[in-house]
């Protein structure tokens, strides 16, 4: 494992957002959803592609708090420009389980 400096970690903007829309993303190479995530007034709503179809339905995602990196440059994914990276962990079967706050926190709150 490569060690990083504290300054490296502080450059990553991990923020809490709420999924406000989720829909299938059939143009993605691997099964994915197109998400719109609201990070509050300062950051606003950002789009993301998330390969989380094994454990979540679009309906189960709307209203869910998620943790995402908001300071990566936009990335073209098929016909969509992804504006943030929603985080998660692979389980033993390779399915992605979202990284989520345990309790309600204000949108846009930064993880530190």
Phi and psi restraints in degrees (range 20) as a CNS / XPLOR table:
assign (resid 1 and name C) (resid 2 and name N)
       (resid 2 and name CA) (resid 2 and name C) 1.0 -82.3 20.0 2
assign (resid 2 and name N) (resid 2 and name CA)
       (resid 2 and name C) (resid 3 and name N) 1.0 130.0 20.0 2
assign (resid 2 and name C) (resid 3 and name N)
       (resid 3 and name CA) (resid 3 and name C) 1.0 -83.1 20.0 2
assign (resid 3 and name N) (resid 3 and name CA)
       (resid 3 and name C) (resid 4 and name N) 1.0 145.0 20.0 2
assign (resid 3 and name C) (resid 4 and name N)
       (resid 4 and name CA) (resid 4 and name C) 1.0 -119.9 20.0 2
assign (resid 4 and name N) (resid 4 and name CA)
       (resid 4 and name C) (resid 5 and name N) 1.0 163.9 20.0 2
assign (resid 4 and name C) (resid 5 and name N)
       (resid 5 and name CA) (resid 5 and name C) 1.0 -87.8 20.0 2
assign (resid 5 and name N) (resid 5 and name CA)
       (resid 5 and name C) (resid 6 and name N) 1.0 157.9 20.0 2
assign (resid 5 and name C) (resid 6 and name N)
       (resid 6 and name CA) (resid 6 and name C) 1.0 -55.5 20.0 2
assign (resid 6 and name N) (resid 6 and name CA)
       (resid 6 and name C) (resid 7 and name N) 1.0 -39.1 20.0 2
assign (resid 6 and name C) (resid 7 and name N)
       (resid 7 and name CA) (resid 7 and name C) 1.0 -61.2 20.0 2
assign (resid 7 and name N) (resid 7 and name CA)
       (resid 7 and name C) (resid 8 and name N) 1.0 -33.4 20.0 2
assign (resid 7 and name C) (resid 8 and name N)
       (resid 8 and name CA) (resid 8 and name C) 1.0 -62.8 20.0 2
assign (resid 8 and name N) (resid 8 and name CA)
       (resid 8 and name C) (resid 9 and name N) 1.0 -46.0 20.0 2
assign (resid 8 and name C) (resid 9 and name N)
       (resid 9 and name CA) (resid 9 and name C) 1.0 -63.5 20.0 2
assign (resid 9 and name N) (resid 9 and name CA)
       (resid 9 and name C) (resid 10 and name N) 1.0 -40.7 20.0 2
assign (resid 9 and name C) (resid 10 and name N)
       (resid 10 and name CA) (resid 10 and name C) 1.0 -68.2 20.0 2
assign (resid 10 and name N) (resid 10 and name CA)
       (resid 10 and name C) (resid 11 and name N) 1.0 -15.1 20.0 2
assign (resid 10 and name C) (resid 11 and name N)
       (resid 11 and name CA) (resid 11 and name C) 1.0 -74.4 20.0 2
assign (resid 11 and name N) (resid 11 and name CA)
       (resid 11 and name C) (resid 12 and name N) 1.0 -22.6 20.0 2
assign (resid 11 and name C) (resid 12 and name N)
       (resid 12 and name CA) (resid 12 and name C) 1.0 -84.1 20.0 2
assign (resid 12 and name N) (resid 12 and name CA)
       (resid 12 and name C) (resid 13 and name N) 1.0 119.7 20.0 2
assign (resid 12 and name C) (resid 13 and name N)
       (resid 13 and name CA) (resid 13 and name C) 1.0 -92.3 20.0 2
assign (resid 13 and name N) (resid 13 and name CA)
       (resid 13 and name C) (resid 14 and name N) 1.0 91.5 20.0 2
assign (resid 13 and name C) (resid 14 and name N)
       (resid 14 and name CA) (resid 14 and name C) 1.0 -92.5 20.0 2
assign (resid 14 and name N) (resid 14 and name CA)
       (resid 14 and name C) (resid 15 and name N) 1.0 116.8 20.0 2
assign (resid 14 and name C) (resid 15 and name N)
       (resid 15 and name CA) (resid 15 and name C) 1.0 -127.1 20.0 2
assign (resid 15 and name N) (resid 15 and name CA)
       (resid 15 and name C) (resid 16 and name N) 1.0 155.1 20.0 2
assign (resid 15 and name C) (resid 16 and name N)
       (resid 16 and name CA) (resid 16 and name C) 1.0 -89.4 20.0 2
assign (resid 16 and name N) (resid 16 and name CA)
       (resid 16 and name C) (resid 17 and name N) 1.0 133.0 20.0 2
assign (resid 16 and name C) (resid 17 and name N)
       (resid 17 and name CA) (resid 17 and name C) 1.0 -137.6 20.0 2
assign (resid 17 and name N) (resid 17 and name CA)
       (resid 17 and name C) (resid 18 and name N) 1.0 165.5 20.0 2
assign (resid 17 and name C) (resid 18 and name N)
       (resid 18 and name CA) (resid 18 and name C) 1.0 -114.3 20.0 2
assign (resid 18 and name N) (resid 18 and name CA)
       (resid 18 and name C) (resid 19 and name N) 1.0 129.3 20.0 2
assign (resid 18 and name C) (resid 19 and name N)
       (resid 19 and name CA) (resid 19 and name C) 1.0 -68.5 20.0 2
assign (resid 19 and name N) (resid 19 and name CA)
       (resid 19 and name C) (resid 20 and name N) 1.0 120.8 20.0 2
assign (resid 19 and name C) (resid 20 and name N)
       (resid 20 and name CA) (resid 20 and name C) 1.0 -106.0 20.0 2
assign (resid 20 and name N) (resid 20 and name CA)
       (resid 20 and name C) (resid 21 and name N) 1.0 -15.4 20.0 2
assign (resid 20 and name C) (resid 21 and name N)
       (resid 21 and name CA) (resid 21 and name C) 1.0 -155.9 20.0 2
assign (resid 21 and name N) (resid 21 and name CA)
       (resid 21 and name C) (resid 22 and name N) 1.0 143.8 20.0 2
assign (resid 21 and name C) (resid 22 and name N)
       (resid 22 and name CA) (resid 22 and name C) 1.0 -148.4 20.0 2
assign (resid 22 and name N) (resid 22 and name CA)
       (resid 22 and name C) (resid 23 and name N) 1.0 134.4 20.0 2
assign (resid 22 and name C) (resid 23 and name N)
       (resid 23 and name CA) (resid 23 and name C) 1.0 -149.9 20.0 2
assign (resid 23 and name N) (resid 23 and name CA)
       (resid 23 and name C) (resid 24 and name N) 1.0 155.9 20.0 2
assign (resid 23 and name C) (resid 24 and name N)
       (resid 24 and name CA) (resid 24 and name C) 1.0 -57.4 20.0 2
assign (resid 24 and name N) (resid 24 and name CA)
       (resid 24 and name C) (resid 25 and name N) 1.0 150.1 20.0 2
assign (resid 24 and name C) (resid 25 and name N)
       (resid 25 and name CA) (resid 25 and name C) 1.0 -124.3 20.0 2
assign (resid 25 and name N) (resid 25 and name CA)
       (resid 25 and name C) (resid 26 and name N) 1.0 76.0 20.0 2
assign (resid 25 and name C) (resid 26 and name N)
       (resid 26 and name CA) (resid 26 and name C) 1.0 -63.9 20.0 2
assign (resid 26 and name N) (resid 26 and name CA)
       (resid 26 and name C) (resid 27 and name N) 1.0 -20.9 20.0 2
assign (resid 26 and name C) (resid 27 and name N)
       (resid 27 and name CA) (resid 27 and name C) 1.0 -78.6 20.0 2
assign (resid 27 and name N) (resid 27 and name CA)
       (resid 27 and name C) (resid 28 and name N) 1.0 -11.4 20.0 2
assign (resid 27 and name C) (resid 28 and name N)
       (resid 28 and name CA) (resid 28 and name C) 1.0 -69.4 20.0 2
assign (resid 28 and name N) (resid 28 and name CA)
       (resid 28 and name C) (resid 29 and name N) 1.0 149.4 20.0 2
assign (resid 28 and name C) (resid 29 and name N)
       (resid 29 and name CA) (resid 29 and name C) 1.0 -64.5 20.0 2
assign (resid 29 and name N) (resid 29 and name CA)
       (resid 29 and name C) (resid 30 and name N) 1.0 -41.1 20.0 2
assign (resid 29 and name C) (resid 30 and name N)
       (resid 30 and name CA) (resid 30 and name C) 1.0 -112.9 20.0 2
assign (resid 30 and name N) (resid 30 and name CA)
       (resid 30 and name C) (resid 31 and name N) 1.0 153.6 20.0 2
assign (resid 30 and name C) (resid 31 and name N)
       (resid 31 and name CA) (resid 31 and name C) 1.0 -52.7 20.0 2
assign (resid 31 and name N) (resid 31 and name CA)
       (resid 31 and name C) (resid 32 and name N) 1.0 129.1 20.0 2
assign (resid 31 and name C) (resid 32 and name N)
       (resid 32 and name CA) (resid 32 and name C) 1.0 -153.4 20.0 2
assign (resid 32 and name N) (resid 32 and name CA)
       (resid 32 and name C) (resid 33 and name N) 1.0 166.8 20.0 2
assign (resid 32 and name C) (resid 33 and name N)
       (resid 33 and name CA) (resid 33 and name C) 1.0 -115.6 20.0 2
assign (resid 33 and name N) (resid 33 and name CA)
       (resid 33 and name C) (resid 34 and name N) 1.0 151.2 20.0 2
assign (resid 33 and name C) (resid 34 and name N)
       (resid 34 and name CA) (resid 34 and name C) 1.0 -93.6 20.0 2
assign (resid 34 and name N) (resid 34 and name CA)
       (resid 34 and name C) (resid 35 and name N) 1.0 122.3 20.0 2
assign (resid 34 and name C) (resid 35 and name N)
       (resid 35 and name CA) (resid 35 and name C) 1.0 -114.7 20.0 2
assign (resid 35 and name N) (resid 35 and name CA)
       (resid 35 and name C) (resid 36 and name N) 1.0 149.1 20.0 2
assign (resid 35 and name C) (resid 36 and name N)
       (resid 36 and name CA) (resid 36 and name C) 1.0 -118.4 20.0 2
assign (resid 36 and name N) (resid 36 and name CA)
       (resid 36 and name C) (resid 37 and name N) 1.0 124.5 20.0 2
assign (resid 36 and name C) (resid 37 and name N)
       (resid 37 and name CA) (resid 37 and name C) 1.0 -121.3 20.0 2
assign (resid 37 and name N) (resid 37 and name CA)
       (resid 37 and name C) (resid 38 and name N) 1.0 126.0 20.0 2
assign (resid 37 and name C) (resid 38 and name N)
       (resid 38 and name CA) (resid 38 and name C) 1.0 -92.0 20.0 2
assign (resid 38 and name N) (resid 38 and name CA)
       (resid 38 and name C) (resid 39 and name N) 1.0 119.3 20.0 2
assign (resid 38 and name C) (resid 39 and name N)
       (resid 39 and name CA) (resid 39 and name C) 1.0 -104.5 20.0 2
assign (resid 39 and name N) (resid 39 and name CA)
       (resid 39 and name C) (resid 40 and name N) 1.0 16.7 20.0 2
assign (resid 39 and name C) (resid 40 and name N)
       (resid 40 and name CA) (resid 40 and name C) 1.0 90.4 20.0 2
assign (resid 40 and name N) (resid 40 and name CA)
       (resid 40 and name C) (resid 41 and name N) 1.0 -178.5 20.0 2
assign (resid 40 and name C) (resid 41 and name N)
       (resid 41 and name CA) (resid 41 and name C) 1.0 -58.6 20.0 2
assign (resid 41 and name N) (resid 41 and name CA)
       (resid 41 and name C) (resid 42 and name N) 1.0 -42.9 20.0 2
assign (resid 41 and name C) (resid 42 and name N)
       (resid 42 and name CA) (resid 42 and name C) 1.0 -65.7 20.0 2
assign (resid 42 and name N) (resid 42 and name CA)
       (resid 42 and name C) (resid 43 and name N) 1.0 -40.7 20.0 2
assign (resid 42 and name C) (resid 43 and name N)
       (resid 43 and name CA) (resid 43 and name C) 1.0 -104.2 20.0 2
assign (resid 43 and name N) (resid 43 and name CA)
       (resid 43 and name C) (resid 44 and name N) 1.0 -37.2 20.0 2
assign (resid 43 and name C) (resid 44 and name N)
       (resid 44 and name CA) (resid 44 and name C) 1.0 86.1 20.0 2
assign (resid 44 and name N) (resid 44 and name CA)
       (resid 44 and name C) (resid 45 and name N) 1.0 -160.4 20.0 2
assign (resid 44 and name C) (resid 45 and name N)
       (resid 45 and name CA) (resid 45 and name C) 1.0 -93.5 20.0 2
assign (resid 45 and name N) (resid 45 and name CA)
       (resid 45 and name C) (resid 46 and name N) 1.0 131.6 20.0 2
assign (resid 45 and name C) (resid 46 and name N)
       (resid 46 and name CA) (resid 46 and name C) 1.0 -122.5 20.0 2
assign (resid 46 and name N) (resid 46 and name CA)
       (resid 46 and name C) (resid 47 and name N) 1.0 150.3 20.0 2
assign (resid 46 and name C) (resid 47 and name N)
       (resid 47 and name CA) (resid 47 and name C) 1.0 -95.4 20.0 2
assign (resid 47 and name N) (resid 47 and name CA)
       (resid 47 and name C) (resid 48 and name N) 1.0 148.9 20.0 2
assign (resid 47 and name C) (resid 48 and name N)
       (resid 48 and name CA) (resid 48 and name C) 1.0 -150.7 20.0 2
assign (resid 48 and name N) (resid 48 and name CA)
       (resid 48 and name C) (resid 49 and name N) 1.0 150.1 20.0 2
assign (resid 48 and name C) (resid 49 and name N)
       (resid 49 and name CA) (resid 49 and name C) 1.0 -103.6 20.0 2
assign (resid 49 and name N) (resid 49 and name CA)
       (resid 49 and name C) (resid 50 and name N) 1.0 130.0 20.0 2
assign (resid 49 and name C) (resid 50 and name N)
       (resid 50 and name CA) (resid 50 and name C) 1.0 -132.1 20.0 2
assign (resid 50 and name N) (resid 50 and name CA)
       (resid 50 and name C) (resid 51 and name N) 1.0 126.5 20.0 2
assign (resid 50 and name C) (resid 51 and name N)
       (resid 51 and name CA) (resid 51 and name C) 1.0 -88.4 20.0 2
assign (resid 51 and name N) (resid 51 and name CA)
       (resid 51 and name C) (resid 52 and name N) 1.0 71.1 20.0 2
assign (resid 51 and name C) (resid 52 and name N)
       (resid 52 and name CA) (resid 52 and name C) 1.0 -126.2 20.0 2
assign (resid 52 and name N) (resid 52 and name CA)
       (resid 52 and name C) (resid 53 and name N) 1.0 24.7 20.0 2
assign (resid 52 and name C) (resid 53 and name N)
       (resid 53 and name CA) (resid 53 and name C) 1.0 -71.1 20.0 2
assign (resid 53 and name N) (resid 53 and name CA)
       (resid 53 and name C) (resid 54 and name N) 1.0 -21.3 20.0 2
assign (resid 53 and name C) (resid 54 and name N)
       (resid 54 and name CA) (resid 54 and name C) 1.0 -69.8 20.0 2
assign (resid 54 and name N) (resid 54 and name CA)
       (resid 54 and name C) (resid 55 and name N) 1.0 -32.9 20.0 2
assign (resid 54 and name C) (resid 55 and name N)
       (resid 55 and name CA) (resid 55 and name C) 1.0 -112.1 20.0 2
assign (resid 55 and name N) (resid 55 and name CA)
       (resid 55 and name C) (resid 56 and name N) 1.0 -10.1 20.0 2
assign (resid 55 and name C) (resid 56 and name N)
       (resid 56 and name CA) (resid 56 and name C) 1.0 -132.6 20.0 2
assign (resid 56 and name N) (resid 56 and name CA)
       (resid 56 and name C) (resid 57 and name N) 1.0 148.1 20.0 2
assign (resid 56 and name C) (resid 57 and name N)
       (resid 57 and name CA) (resid 57 and name C) 1.0 -104.8 20.0 2
assign (resid 57 and name N) (resid 57 and name CA)
       (resid 57 and name C) (resid 58 and name N) 1.0 159.0 20.0 2
assign (resid 57 and name C) (resid 58 and name N)
       (resid 58 and name CA) (resid 58 and name C) 1.0 -55.8 20.0 2
assign (resid 58 and name N) (resid 58 and name CA)
       (resid 58 and name C) (resid 59 and name N) 1.0 -40.2 20.0 2
assign (resid 58 and name C) (resid 59 and name N)
       (resid 59 and name CA) (resid 59 and name C) 1.0 -64.7 20.0 2
assign (resid 59 and name N) (resid 59 and name CA)
       (resid 59 and name C) (resid 60 and name N) 1.0 -35.1 20.0 2
assign (resid 59 and name C) (resid 60 and name N)
       (resid 60 and name CA) (resid 60 and name C) 1.0 -74.1 20.0 2
assign (resid 60 and name N) (resid 60 and name CA)
       (resid 60 and name C) (resid 61 and name N) 1.0 -16.7 20.0 2
assign (resid 60 and name C) (resid 61 and name N)
       (resid 61 and name CA) (resid 61 and name C) 1.0 -86.1 20.0 2
assign (resid 61 and name N) (resid 61 and name CA)
       (resid 61 and name C) (resid 62 and name N) 1.0 -32.0 20.0 2
assign (resid 61 and name C) (resid 62 and name N)
       (resid 62 and name CA) (resid 62 and name C) 1.0 -63.8 20.0 2
assign (resid 62 and name N) (resid 62 and name CA)
       (resid 62 and name C) (resid 63 and name N) 1.0 125.2 20.0 2
assign (resid 62 and name C) (resid 63 and name N)
       (resid 63 and name CA) (resid 63 and name C) 1.0 95.2 20.0 2
assign (resid 63 and name N) (resid 63 and name CA)
       (resid 63 and name C) (resid 64 and name N) 1.0 -11.0 20.0 2
assign (resid 63 and name C) (resid 64 and name N)
       (resid 64 and name CA) (resid 64 and name C) 1.0 -79.1 20.0 2
assign (resid 64 and name N) (resid 64 and name CA)
       (resid 64 and name C) (resid 65 and name N) 1.0 137.2 20.0 2
assign (resid 64 and name C) (resid 65 and name N)
       (resid 65 and name CA) (resid 65 and name C) 1.0 -78.6 20.0 2
assign (resid 65 and name N) (resid 65 and name CA)
       (resid 65 and name C) (resid 66 and name N) 1.0 140.0 20.0 2
assign (resid 65 and name C) (resid 66 and name N)
       (resid 66 and name CA) (resid 66 and name C) 1.0 -136.0 20.0 2
assign (resid 66 and name N) (resid 66 and name CA)
       (resid 66 and name C) (resid 67 and name N) 1.0 163.7 20.0 2
assign (resid 66 and name C) (resid 67 and name N)
       (resid 67 and name CA) (resid 67 and name C) 1.0 -111.4 20.0 2
assign (resid 67 and name N) (resid 67 and name CA)
       (resid 67 and name C) (resid 68 and name N) 1.0 130.1 20.0 2
assign (resid 67 and name C) (resid 68 and name N)
       (resid 68 and name CA) (resid 68 and name C) 1.0 -141.0 20.0 2
assign (resid 68 and name N) (resid 68 and name CA)
       (resid 68 and name C) (resid 69 and name N) 1.0 152.7 20.0 2
assign (resid 68 and name C) (resid 69 and name N)
       (resid 69 and name CA) (resid 69 and name C) 1.0 -84.7 20.0 2
assign (resid 69 and name N) (resid 69 and name CA)
       (resid 69 and name C) (resid 70 and name N) 1.0 123.9 20.0 2
assign (resid 69 and name C) (resid 70 and name N)
       (resid 70 and name CA) (resid 70 and name C) 1.0 -109.2 20.0 2
assign (resid 70 and name N) (resid 70 and name CA)
       (resid 70 and name C) (resid 71 and name N) 1.0 -0.3 20.0 2
assign (resid 70 and name C) (resid 71 and name N)
       (resid 71 and name CA) (resid 71 and name C) 1.0 -116.1 20.0 2
assign (resid 71 and name N) (resid 71 and name CA)
       (resid 71 and name C) (resid 72 and name N) 1.0 23.0 20.0 2
assign (resid 71 and name C) (resid 72 and name N)
       (resid 72 and name CA) (resid 72 and name C) 1.0 -78.1 20.0 2
assign (resid 72 and name N) (resid 72 and name CA)
       (resid 72 and name C) (resid 73 and name N) 1.0 152.8 20.0 2
assign (resid 72 and name C) (resid 73 and name N)
       (resid 73 and name CA) (resid 73 and name C) 1.0 -67.6 20.0 2
assign (resid 73 and name N) (resid 73 and name CA)
       (resid 73 and name C) (resid 74 and name N) 1.0 152.2 20.0 2
assign (resid 73 and name C) (resid 74 and name N)
       (resid 74 and name CA) (resid 74 and name C) 1.0 -56.0 20.0 2
assign (resid 74 and name N) (resid 74 and name CA)
       (resid 74 and name C) (resid 75 and name N) 1.0 147.0 20.0 2
assign (resid 74 and name C) (resid 75 and name N)
       (resid 75 and name CA) (resid 75 and name C) 1.0 -130.4 20.0 2
assign (resid 75 and name N) (resid 75 and name CA)
       (resid 75 and name C) (resid 76 and name N) 1.0 129.6 20.0 2
assign (resid 75 and name C) (resid 76 and name N)
       (resid 76 and name CA) (resid 76 and name C) 1.0 -74.9 20.0 2
assign (resid 76 and name N) (resid 76 and name CA)
       (resid 76 and name C) (resid 77 and name N) 1.0 122.1 20.0 2
assign (resid 76 and name C) (resid 77 and name N)
       (resid 77 and name CA) (resid 77 and name C) 1.0 -125.7 20.0 2
assign (resid 77 and name N) (resid 77 and name CA)
       (resid 77 and name C) (resid 78 and name N) 1.0 102.0 20.0 2
assign (resid 77 and name C) (resid 78 and name N)
       (resid 78 and name CA) (resid 78 and name C) 1.0 59.5 20.0 2
assign (resid 78 and name N) (resid 78 and name CA)
       (resid 78 and name C) (resid 79 and name N) 1.0 -132.4 20.0 2
assign (resid 78 and name C) (resid 79 and name N)
       (resid 79 and name CA) (resid 79 and name C) 1.0 -83.4 20.0 2
assign (resid 79 and name N) (resid 79 and name CA)
       (resid 79 and name C) (resid 80 and name N) 1.0 2.5 20.0 2
assign (resid 79 and name C) (resid 80 and name N)
       (resid 80 and name CA) (resid 80 and name C) 1.0 -113.4 20.0 2
assign (resid 80 and name N) (resid 80 and name CA)
       (resid 80 and name C) (resid 81 and name N) 1.0 143.6 20.0 2
assign (resid 80 and name C) (resid 81 and name N)
       (resid 81 and name CA) (resid 81 and name C) 1.0 -97.6 20.0 2
assign (resid 81 and name N) (resid 81 and name CA)
       (resid 81 and name C) (resid 82 and name N) 1.0 112.2 20.0 2
assign (resid 81 and name C) (resid 82 and name N)
       (resid 82 and name CA) (resid 82 and name C) 1.0 -80.3 20.0 2
assign (resid 82 and name N) (resid 82 and name CA)
       (resid 82 and name C) (resid 83 and name N) 1.0 133.3 20.0 2
assign (resid 82 and name C) (resid 83 and name N)
       (resid 83 and name CA) (resid 83 and name C) 1.0 -112.4 20.0 2
assign (resid 83 and name N) (resid 83 and name CA)
       (resid 83 and name C) (resid 84 and name N) 1.0 -3.5 20.0 2
assign (resid 83 and name C) (resid 84 and name N)
       (resid 84 and name CA) (resid 84 and name C) 1.0 -158.3 20.0 2
assign (resid 84 and name N) (resid 84 and name CA)
       (resid 84 and name C) (resid 85 and name N) 1.0 163.7 20.0 2
assign (resid 84 and name C) (resid 85 and name N)
       (resid 85 and name CA) (resid 85 and name C) 1.0 -117.0 20.0 2
assign (resid 85 and name N) (resid 85 and name CA)
       (resid 85 and name C) (resid 86 and name N) 1.0 109.8 20.0 2
assign (resid 85 and name C) (resid 86 and name N)
       (resid 86 and name CA) (resid 86 and name C) 1.0 -75.2 20.0 2
assign (resid 86 and name N) (resid 86 and name CA)
       (resid 86 and name C) (resid 87 and name N) 1.0 134.0 20.0 2
assign (resid 86 and name C) (resid 87 and name N)
       (resid 87 and name CA) (resid 87 and name C) 1.0 -97.3 20.0 2
assign (resid 87 and name N) (resid 87 and name CA)
       (resid 87 and name C) (resid 88 and name N) 1.0 153.6 20.0 2
assign (resid 87 and name C) (resid 88 and name N)
       (resid 88 and name CA) (resid 88 and name C) 1.0 -167.9 20.0 2
assign (resid 88 and name N) (resid 88 and name CA)
       (resid 88 and name C) (resid 89 and name N) 1.0 177.8 20.0 2
assign (resid 88 and name C) (resid 89 and name N)
       (resid 89 and name CA) (resid 89 and name C) 1.0 -124.8 20.0 2
assign (resid 89 and name N) (resid 89 and name CA)
       (resid 89 and name C) (resid 90 and name N) 1.0 142.5 20.0 2
assign (resid 89 and name C) (resid 90 and name N)
       (resid 90 and name CA) (resid 90 and name C) 1.0 -79.3 20.0 2
assign (resid 90 and name N) (resid 90 and name CA)
       (resid 90 and name C) (resid 91 and name N) 1.0 133.1 20.0 2
assign (resid 90 and name C) (resid 91 and name N)
       (resid 91 and name CA) (resid 91 and name C) 1.0 -85.4 20.0 2
assign (resid 91 and name N) (resid 91 and name CA)
       (resid 91 and name C) (resid 92 and name N) 1.0 -175.7 20.0 2
assign (resid 91 and name C) (resid 92 and name N)
       (resid 92 and name CA) (resid 92 and name C) 1.0 -60.4 20.0 2
assign (resid 92 and name N) (resid 92 and name CA)
       (resid 92 and name C) (resid 93 and name N) 1.0 -26.0 20.0 2
assign (resid 92 and name C) (resid 93 and name N)
       (resid 93 and name CA) (resid 93 and name C) 1.0 -92.1 20.0 2
assign (resid 93 and name N) (resid 93 and name CA)
       (resid 93 and name C) (resid 94 and name N) 1.0 3.2 20.0 2
assign (resid 93 and name C) (resid 94 and name N)
       (resid 94 and name CA) (resid 94 and name C) 1.0 85.9 20.0 2
assign (resid 94 and name N) (resid 94 and name CA)
       (resid 94 and name C) (resid 95 and name N) 1.0 3.2 20.0 2
assign (resid 94 and name C) (resid 95 and name N)
       (resid 95 and name CA) (resid 95 and name C) 1.0 -82.0 20.0 2
assign (resid 95 and name N) (resid 95 and name CA)
       (resid 95 and name C) (resid 96 and name N) 1.0 145.9 20.0 2
assign (resid 95 and name C) (resid 96 and name N)
       (resid 96 and name CA) (resid 96 and name C) 1.0 -91.1 20.0 2
assign (resid 96 and name N) (resid 96 and name CA)
       (resid 96 and name C) (resid 97 and name N) 1.0 124.8 20.0 2
assign (resid 96 and name C) (resid 97 and name N)
       (resid 97 and name CA) (resid 97 and name C) 1.0 -106.5 20.0 2
assign (resid 97 and name N) (resid 97 and name CA)
       (resid 97 and name C) (resid 98 and name N) 1.0 125.6 20.0 2
assign (resid 97 and name C) (resid 98 and name N)
       (resid 98 and name CA) (resid 98 and name C) 1.0 -63.3 20.0 2
assign (resid 98 and name N) (resid 98 and name CA)
       (resid 98 and name C) (resid 99 and name N) 1.0 146.9 20.0 2
assign (resid 98 and name C) (resid 99 and name N)
       (resid 99 and name CA) (resid 99 and name C) 1.0 -87.1 20.0 2
assign (resid 99 and name N) (resid 99 and name CA)
       (resid 99 and name C) (resid 100 and name N) 1.0 115.9 20.0 2
assign (resid 99 and name C) (resid 100 and name N)
       (resid 100 and name CA) (resid 100 and name C) 1.0 -133.7 20.0 2
assign (resid 100 and name N) (resid 100 and name CA)
       (resid 100 and name C) (resid 101 and name N) 1.0 149.7 20.0 2
assign (resid 100 and name C) (resid 101 and name N)
       (resid 101 and name CA) (resid 101 and name C) 1.0 -69.8 20.0 2
assign (resid 101 and name N) (resid 101 and name CA)
       (resid 101 and name C) (resid 102 and name N) 1.0 146.5 20.0 2
assign (resid 101 and name C) (resid 102 and name N)
       (resid 102 and name CA) (resid 102 and name C) 1.0 -73.6 20.0 2
assign (resid 102 and name N) (resid 102 and name CA)
       (resid 102 and name C) (resid 103 and name N) 1.0 -29.4 20.0 2
assign (resid 102 and name C) (resid 103 and name N)
       (resid 103 and name CA) (resid 103 and name C) 1.0 -126.8 20.0 2
assign (resid 103 and name N) (resid 103 and name CA)
       (resid 103 and name C) (resid 104 and name N) 1.0 164.3 20.0 2
assign (resid 103 and name C) (resid 104 and name N)
       (resid 104 and name CA) (resid 104 and name C) 1.0 -64.3 20.0 2
assign (resid 104 and name N) (resid 104 and name CA)
       (resid 104 and name C) (resid 105 and name N) 1.0 130.0 20.0 2
assign (resid 104 and name C) (resid 105 and name N)
       (resid 105 and name CA) (resid 105 and name C) 1.0 -135.1 20.0 2
assign (resid 105 and name N) (resid 105 and name CA)
       (resid 105 and name C) (resid 106 and name N) 1.0 156.6 20.0 2
assign (resid 105 and name C) (resid 106 and name N)
       (resid 106 and name CA) (resid 106 and name C) 1.0 -61.5 20.0 2
assign (resid 106 and name N) (resid 106 and name CA)
       (resid 106 and name C) (resid 107 and name N) 1.0 141.4 20.0 2
assign (resid 106 and name C) (resid 107 and name N)
       (resid 107 and name CA) (resid 107 and name C) 1.0 -59.6 20.0 2
assign (resid 107 and name N) (resid 107 and name CA)
       (resid 107 and name C) (resid 108 and name N) 1.0 138.7 20.0 2
assign (resid 107 and name C) (resid 108 and name N)
       (resid 108 and name CA) (resid 108 and name C) 1.0 90.1 20.0 2
assign (resid 108 and name N) (resid 108 and name CA)
       (resid 108 and name C) (resid 109 and name N) 1.0 -6.5 20.0 2
assign (resid 108 and name C) (resid 109 and name N)
       (resid 109 and name CA) (resid 109 and name C) 1.0 -58.4 20.0 2
assign (resid 109 and name N) (resid 109 and name CA)
       (resid 109 and name C) (resid 110 and name N) 1.0 134.2 20.0 2
assign (resid 109 and name C) (resid 110 and name N)
       (resid 110 and name CA) (resid 110 and name C) 1.0 -89.8 20.0 2
assign (resid 110 and name N) (resid 110 and name CA)
       (resid 110 and name C) (resid 111 and name N) 1.0 137.8 20.0 2
assign (resid 110 and name C) (resid 111 and name N)
       (resid 111 and name CA) (resid 111 and name C) 1.0 -79.2 20.0 2
assign (resid 111 and name N) (resid 111 and name CA)
       (resid 111 and name C) (resid 112 and name N) 1.0 130.4 20.0 2
